[in-house]
Amino acid sequence: MVKIKEAVKIATSMATIVGTVVTAAQPAKEALDERNEKRKDYVEIPTFYGKDFSVSLDKAQVMLEKIGLVSVSAEITKPSMKYKDEKN
């Protein structure tokens, strides 16, 4: 058993430690809040193509519209040779 004086002393010490930890963590919390505020308008772009996986143009447009983006298509008239082995 712990005497009341000792229990109060332990509780006070623990409160001091907790207060110190909370104070020390505040800058990290503020940095995370700031980062999250900057990222609130970010969207994750879906994957449209990968090895053994591709999405049709129509499906890709629908996927973009679902996340609030507007798709614009463009035709590449002179493709790069580095893509010669890729699907059309």
Secondary structure, 3 states (H helix, E strand, C coil): CCCHHHHHHHHHHHHHHHHHHHHHHHHHHHHHHHHHHHHCCCCCCCCCEECCEECCHHHHHHHHHHCCCCCCCCCCCCCCHHHCCCCC
